[in-house]
Amino acid sequence: MASVVGLVESIKTTLLMLGPSISIILIVLGAIAYGLAQTQPAENRGKWQSMAMGMIIGGIIVAALTGAAQLIADTSSTLLK
């Protein structure tokens, strides 16, 4: 069981280090892609907008997971003990 708790702690540490950067990058790239979508012809605009919204939502999800990483790790470690 100790190895599982260690794994959860290492995932938490990695997420806390990389999460904010990944989140900001995804949101900014999504915004740029959405802006570029507006310059595309109508038949291509939907694909660009879908990709952009996916990146923005992904960035928001990563930010939420990063914010909750400590709570998730604490809950997981108490359940596994």
Residue, then its C-alpha position, 0 to 999 in steps of 0.5 A: m500500500a505504501s507504494v500506491v500512496g507514494l505514487v499518488e504523492s508523486i502524481k500530485t507533485t508533478l501536477l502542482m509543478l506542471g499544471p498551471s503552465i499547461s493550463i495557461i498554454l492551452i487557454v492561450l493557444g485555444a484563444i489564438a486558434y479561435g481567433l484564427a477560426q474567424t478568418q477561415p471560410a465557413e466550411n473550415r471554421g467549425k473544425w477550427q472552433s471545435m479544436a479551439m474550444g477543446m483546448i480552452i475546456g482542457g485548460i480549464i479542466v487542468a486548472a481545476l485538477t491542479g487546484a484540487a490536487q492537494l485535496i485529491a491526494d489527501t483523500s486518496s491517501t486516507l482511503l488507501k491506508 
